[in-house]
Amino acid sequence: MSDTGELERLRRRVAQLEQELAAATPAHGERADRNARWRALAAAVLITLSCLLAPLAVTALWASRQVSDTNRYVETVAPLAHDPAVQSTIADATTNAIFSYINVPAITTETLNALARQGLPPRVAENLQALKGPIVNGVESFTRGEVGKVVASPQFATVWNQANRSAHAELVNLLEGKQGGAVSAQNDAVTLNLAPIIAQVKQRLVADGYTIANNIPVVNKSIVLVRSDAVTKAQGLYRLLNTLGAWLPVIALFLFAAGVYVAKNHRRTLLLGALGFAGAMLVLGVALAVARALYLNALPAEVLSRDAGGTIFDTLVQYLRYGLRTVAVLALVVALGAFFTGPSVSAARTREALKKGIGSLRGNAESAGLNTGRFGAWTFAHKRLLLVASVVGGALVLTFWSQPTITVVVVTAVVVLLAVGLIEFLGRPPAAPVTAGHRGGPSAAA
């Protein structure tokens, strides 16, 4: 009788607990759903902010390392000295500046009149005057040819580099809103002072026997490179990016990592975030293309040809383009890695096929007498740690590489994949234990 009463009491207690659990479960579920929604929202905000900052981060890194660094700037613009379009522009501007101080027709007329006054026969004097046009054209042609030779010579490349090194401080002053020097901005126009180049050309012409070039004074001739209100805007943007410098990339990566950490599904968030970074780099590339078109449209046709202007623009932003392409490729590599580690059918089949292929290679090697022994067992036991170390090692290489290119990213990704495959190949799983009752039987033989 007592046992029956105890059983009834236990039943009532169980029913009471079930009721309490049923009452508590909805509240717990609502709280869990609310937390999941907040985590998803926070992850979305963090990933979005990181993707929005990514183009500015790449541009800031380019501005602080490429534009503000004298050695890198000179290295960047050095190839322009060998570009035919730029050489032609500099030669034309220099020749025009020379002829503005040397009046060839007047000098020729004065010389011919002096000869005529030496008692020449009238017919000879008349013939000399008829030679005025060809002499003027010949002198001008000779001058243009000499200037072209100077601009195309290896010495000009040296002068070009020295001039750019000296003018780099003025360029930075320009971008910072200061004025003066070889490069300046006045009334929303960027001008380049040709005085150093004209001085070198004058020295070369005099050394070659063209003594009339001594009449060229110290020239402060400037040419307008671009006239647009974009100059003032570029100055403000440069000051902002240069101030932020290397902090923007760190902030963008921190926000990205925080978004992945906060998200409930880390792999899916990593995949979407990486695709977002790639898309942000695509937007930056489009913005550069638009900026190039705006620059060429604002370029005075009488100063620079579109070919020369396009070459100059492309040279100045080439490392920015390299940077955005590198980040885009790296983001796509991360996205592919996140995808193929996921639960999708294609990813699972790919992993299974690779695993079977590596297992088959390991089996063939062992059949041929190649056995990793204890090292293979140790590798299998620590496989997860080794895989993480391989991925982290690849990430550290890209982090501390001063200027990683697309080739560096691709090679690093391939090396990491090879390391992962080698770990899978060397990792030898422990043999299945064989029971004493089956030892020597068919199963053991198999």
Long-range contacts (C-beta under 8 A, 24 or more apart in sequence): 36-264, 39-262, 39-263, 39-264, 40-263, 40-264, 42-259, 42-262, 43-259, 43-260, 43-262, 43-263, 43-264, 43-269, 44-259, 45-259, 46-255, 46-256, 46-258, 46-259, 46-262, 47-255, 47-256, 47-259, 47-260, 47-269, 47-272, 47-273, 47-276, 48-276, 49-255, 50-252, 50-253, 50-255, 50-256, 50-259, 50-273, 50-276, 50-277, 51-273, 51-276, 51-277, 51-279, 51-280, 52-280, 53-248, 53-251, 53-252, 53-255, 54-252, 54-277, 54-280, 54-281, 54-284, 54-327, 55-280, 55-281, 55-283, 55-284, 55-287, 55-324, 56-241, 56-244, 56-248, 57-248, 57-249, 57-251, 57-252, 58-249, 58-281, 58-284, 58-320, 58-323, 58-324, 58-327, 59-241, 59-284, 59-320, 60-241, 60-242, 60-244, 60-245, 60-246, 60-247, 60-248, 60-249, 61-245, 61-246, 61-248, 61-249, 61-323, 62-319, 62-320, 62-323, 63-238, 63-241, 63-242, 63-245, 64-241, 64-242, 64-245, 64-246, 65-403, 66-319, 66-320, 67-171, 67-172, 67-175, 67-238, 67-242, 68-172, 68-242, 70-165, 70-168, 70-169, 72-319, 73-164, 73-168, 73-171, 74-161, 74-164, 74-165, 74-168, 76-315, 76-316, 76-318, 76-319, 77-160, 77-164, 77-315, 77-316, 78-157, 78-160, 78-161, 78-164, 79-315, 80-160, 80-311, 80-312, 80-315, 81-156, 81-157, 81-160, 81-161, 82-157, 83-308, 83-311, 85-305, 85-307, 85-308, 85-311, 86-308, 86-311, 86-312, 87-148, 87-151, 87-152, 88-305, 88-308, 89-303, 89-304, 89-305, 89-308, 90-151, 90-194, 90-197, 91-144, 91-147, 91-148, 91-151, 93-194, 93-221, 93-223, 93-303, 94-147, 94-151, 94-194, 94-197, 94-198, 94-201, 95-143, 95-144, 95-147, 97-194, 97-198, 97-219, 97-221, 98-143, 98-147, 98-198, 98-201, 98-202, 98-213, 98-216, 99-140, 99-143, 100-221, 101-215, 101-216, 101-217, 101-219, 102-212, 102-213, 102-215, 102-216, 104-136, 104-139, 104-140, 104-143, 105-132, 105-136, 107-212, 108-132, 108-135, 108-136, 108-139, 142-210, 143-205, 143-210, 146-204, 146-205, 146-208, 146-210, 147-201, 147-205, 150-200, 150-201, 150-204, 150-205, 151-201, 155-200, 155-204, 156-200, 159-196, 159-197, 159-200, 160-197, 162-196, 163-196, 163-197, 166-196, 174-235, 175-234, 175-235, 175-238, 175-239, 175-242, 176-235, 176-238, 176-239, 176-242, 177-235, 177-239, 184-222, 185-231, 185-232, 185-235, 188-227, 188-228, 188-229, 188-230, 188-231, 188-232, 189-224, 189-226, 189-227, 189-228, 189-231, 190-224, 190-225, 190-226, 190-227, 190-231, 191-222, 191-223, 191-224, 191-225, 192-222, 192-223, 192-225, 193-220, 193-221, 193-222, 194-219, 194-221, 194-222, 194-223, 195-219, 195-220, 195-221, 223-303, 223-304, 224-300, 224-303, 225-299, 225-303, 225-304, 225-309, 225-312, 226-295, 226-298, 226-299, 226-300, 227-298, 227-300, 228-294, 228-295, 228-298, 230-294, 230-295, 230-298, 267-338, 267-341, 267-342, 268-338, 268-342, 270-334, 270-335, 270-338, 271-335, 271-338, 271-339, 271-342, 274-331, 274-332, 274-334, 274-335, 274-338, 275-331, 275-332, 275-335, 277-327, 277-328, 277-331, 278-328, 278-331, 278-332, 278-335, 281-324, 281-325, 281-327, 281-328, 281-331, 282-328, 284-324, 285-321, 285-324, 285-325, 288-317, 288-320, 288-321, 288-324, 292-317, 319-403, 322-403, 322-405, 322-406, 323-403, 325-406, 326-404, 326-405, 326-406, 326-408, 326-409, 329-406, 329-409, 329-410, 330-398, 330-404, 330-409, 333-409, 333-410, 333-413, 354-421, 354-424, 355-424, 358-421, 358-424, 358-425, 361-425, 362-425, 362-428, 371-428, 372-426, 372-428, 373-428, 375-426, 376-426, 376-427, 376-428, 377-428, 377-430, 379-423, 379-426, 379-427, 379-428, 380-427, 380-428, 380-429, 380-430, 383-423, 383-424, 383-427, 386-423, 387-420, 387-423, 390-416, 390-419, 390-420, 390-423, 391-416, 393-419
